[in-house]
């Protein structure tokens, strides 16, 4: 603490800004970056406060933010990650199948995957969908679990985009997945979506 990591980061961002680089994406997990105060940055920065508020539902939905090549894997990894371990192999199979079918049909949200699973004749698919709905209902998990019907505004058009997400609860390095608390599982899953 207090060694100057944030100041060093802000200096690097400012230098990249002055060189005309962009978009520069700043992930601010504590909400303490002050990039807007840097000389010349005003008017060239977009700050997005990510939280579990309903208005942000689906903003990081992996079916929306992933490329055509990665969105199925991103969606699968996100949805499995928010479930407590161990995740039944039958649930994993049904989830992978539903994601693949939804992607082939042009789905752009994990909510559309869940609708497909709930309509399945497979009891395992319905059980898995219910578990995902329960664990994805609150907090930061909403960021990755869109319903499919919401209109999400364009983001990320500024030269500097600051993504503030204050409620991340990250586990200690080396913590086994089975020992993670729910908020730690969700935080790790959301952090992966931010990186994507």
Secondary structure per residue as TSV (DSSP state, phi and psi in degrees):
chain	resnum	aa	ss	phi	psi
A	1	X	-	360.0	137.9
A	2	X	-	76.6	13.4
A	3	X	S	-86.3	-7.0
A	4	X	S	100.8	16.4
A	5	X	H	-60.9	-45.3
A	6	X	H	-66.5	-42.2
A	7	X	H	-62.2	-42.1
A	8	X	H	-62.7	-43.2
A	9	X	H	-61.7	-45.6
A	10	X	H	-61.8	-37.7
A	11	X	H	-64.2	-43.8
A	12	X	H	-63.4	-42.0
A	13	X	H	-63.6	-43.7
A	14	X	H	-63.4	-41.9
A	15	X	H	-63.0	-42.6
A	16	X	H	-63.5	-39.5
A	17	X	H	-61.5	-46.5
A	18	X	H	-64.3	-28.5
A	19	X	T	-80.5	-7.6
A	20	X	T	90.0	10.0
A	21	X	-	-66.1	153.1
A	22	X	-	170.0	156.5
A	23	X	-	-74.5	142.7
A	24	X	E	-100.0	121.3
A	25	X	E	-107.7	122.2
A	26	X	E	-110.2	119.7
A	27	X	E	-97.9	117.6
A	28	X	E	-116.8	87.8
A	29	X	S	-72.0	-17.8
A	30	X	S	-105.1	-12.9
A	31	X	S	74.7	24.9
A	32	X	-	-111.0	5.4
A	33	X	-	-77.5	138.9
A	34	X	-	-121.2	52.3
A	35	X	G	-64.3	-31.4
A	36	X	G	-65.4	-17.7
A	37	X	G	-86.4	-8.0
A	38	X	S	-70.2	142.2
A	39	X	T	-56.9	128.5
A	40	X	T	84.6	-8.0
A	41	X	T	-79.6	-30.3
A	42	X	T	-51.4	133.2
A	43	X	T	87.7	-7.6
A	44	X	S	-119.5	12.9
A	45	X	E	-126.2	139.7
A	46	X	E	-118.6	122.0
A	47	X	E	-106.2	125.4
A	48	X	E	-117.4	116.5
A	49	X	E	-90.4	105.3
A	50	X	-	-87.8	132.9
A	51	X	-	-154.9	-177.0
A	52	X	S	-83.9	10.7
A	53	X	-	-63.4	146.6
A	54	X	G	-58.5	-32.7
A	55	X	G	-65.6	-17.8
A	56	X	G	-97.7	2.7
A	57	X	T	-53.8	126.8
A	58	X	T	82.3	-0.5
A	59	X	T	-58.8	-35.8
A	60	X	T	-108.6	20.5
A	61	X	-	-53.5	124.0
A	62	X	H	-62.8	-25.5
A	63	X	H	-73.5	-17.5
A	64	X	H	-96.4	-44.4
A	65	X	H	-89.5	-19.4
A	66	X	S	-76.3	152.5
A	67	X	-	-72.8	167.3
A	68	X	T	-55.6	-33.9
A	69	X	T	-79.2	-24.4
A	70	X	T	-112.5	-15.0
A	71	X	H	-64.7	-33.0
A	72	X	H	-65.3	-44.9
A	73	X	H	-67.1	-40.7
A	74	X	H	-60.6	-44.8
A	75	X	H	-63.8	-45.5
A	76	X	H	-60.5	-49.2
A	77	X	H	-63.4	-39.8
A	78	X	H	-64.4	-50.2
A	79	X	H	-66.4	-38.1
A	80	X	H	-68.6	-36.2
A	81	X	H	-66.9	-27.9
A	82	X	T	-83.2	-9.0
A	83	X	S	-87.6	146.4
A	84	X	-	-66.1	147.0
A	85	X	S	-83.7	150.5
A	86	X	S	-84.5	146.9
A	87	X	-	-90.5	125.5
A	88	X	-	-55.2	137.3
A	89	X	H	-57.1	-35.6
A	90	X	H	-64.3	-38.6
A	91	X	H	-65.2	-42.3
A	92	X	H	-60.0	-43.2
A	93	X	H	-63.7	-46.7
A	94	X	H	-65.2	-36.8
A	95	X	H	-66.3	-46.6
A	96	X	H	-59.9	-42.6
A	97	X	H	-63.3	-47.5
A	98	X	H	-63.6	-39.6
A	99	X	H	-64.5	-44.9
A	100	X	H	-61.1	-45.4
A	101	X	H	-66.7	-41.2
A	102	X	H	-64.7	-42.5
A	103	X	H	-63.1	-41.5
A	104	X	H	-63.8	-29.1
A	105	X	T	-87.4	1.2
A	106	X	T	89.2	16.0
A	107	X	-	-60.7	145.4
A	108	X	-	-127.3	23.0
A	109	X	S	-155.3	153.0
A	110	X	H	-68.4	-26.2
A	111	X	H	-59.2	-36.7
A	112	X	H	-67.9	-31.5
A	113	X	H	-65.5	-43.7
A	114	X	H	-65.8	-38.0
A	115	X	H	-59.1	-43.7
A	116	X	H	-62.6	-42.3
A	117	X	H	-67.1	-40.8
A	118	X	H	-66.5	-25.3
A	119	X	T	-88.9	-2.6
A	120	X	S	-71.8	153.1
A	121	X	S	-78.8	-10.7
A	122	X	-	-83.0	124.3
A	123	X	H	-62.6	-35.5
A	124	X	H	-63.8	-39.3
A	125	X	H	-64.3	-42.9
A	126	X	H	-65.8	-42.7
A	127	X	H	-61.9	-44.9
A	128	X	H	-63.8	-42.4
A	129	X	H	-61.2	-42.2
A	130	X	H	-62.5	-44.2
A	131	X	H	-62.5	-42.2
A	132	X	H	-65.1	-41.6
A	133	X	H	-61.0	-42.2
A	134	X	H	-66.1	-47.2
A	135	X	H	-77.8	-18.6
A	136	X	T	-98.3	4.1
A	137	X	S	-71.4	-34.4
A	138	X	S	-124.3	171.5
A	139	X	G	59.1	-148.2
A	140	X	G	-67.7	-19.9
A	141	X	G	-59.4	-27.3
A	142	X	G	-58.2	-29.6
A	143	X	G	-58.4	-34.0
A	144	X	G	-102.0	2.5
A	145	X	-	-124.1	79.5
A	146	X	-	-77.6	160.2
A	147	X	-	-93.9	-16.4
A	148	X	S	98.9	-23.2
A	149	X	S	-99.5	-12.9
A	150	X	-	-78.5	148.6
A	151	X	-	-96.9	118.6
A	152	X	-	-107.8	125.2
A	153	X	-	-66.2	160.6
A	154	X	-	-69.6	137.5
A	155	X	-	-133.9	158.9
A	156	X	-	87.7	22.1
A	157	X	-	-90.0	-11.5
A	158	X	S	-80.7	164.7
A	159	X	S	-65.7	-36.0
A	160	X	E	-119.9	127.9
A	161	X	E	-118.9	118.6
A	162	X	E	-105.9	117.5
A	163	X	E	-100.5	107.3
A	164	X	E	-98.8	125.7
A	165	X	-	-141.2	97.5
A	166	X	T	-85.0	-19.2
A	167	X	T	-100.1	23.7
A	168	X	-	-71.4	132.2
A	169	X	-	-118.7	96.5
A	170	X	-	-94.3	141.1
A	171	X	-	-76.8	166.5
A	172	X	-	-67.2	146.0
A	173	X	T	-56.6	137.0
A	174	X	T	88.8	-0.3
A	175	X	-	-67.9	128.6
A	176	X	-	-65.7	146.1
A	177	X	G	-56.7	-39.3
A	178	X	G	-66.2	-16.0
A	179	X	G	-100.6	-1.2
A	180	X	-	-72.9	140.3
A	181	X	-	-73.7	160.3
A	182	X	H	-57.5	-44.0
A	183	X	H	-67.4	-28.0
A	184	X	H	-71.5	-42.7
A	185	X	H	-59.3	-47.6
A	186	X	H	-64.4	-43.6
A	187	X	H	-60.5	-43.9
A	188	X	H	-63.2	-41.9
A	189	X	H	-63.8	-42.4
A	190	X	H	-68.4	-38.7
A	191	X	H	-60.9	-38.8
A	192	X	H	-63.3	-39.0
A	193	X	H	-67.4	-38.5
A	194	X	H	-60.2	-42.2
A	195	X	H	-64.5	-35.7
A	196	X	-	-70.5	360.0
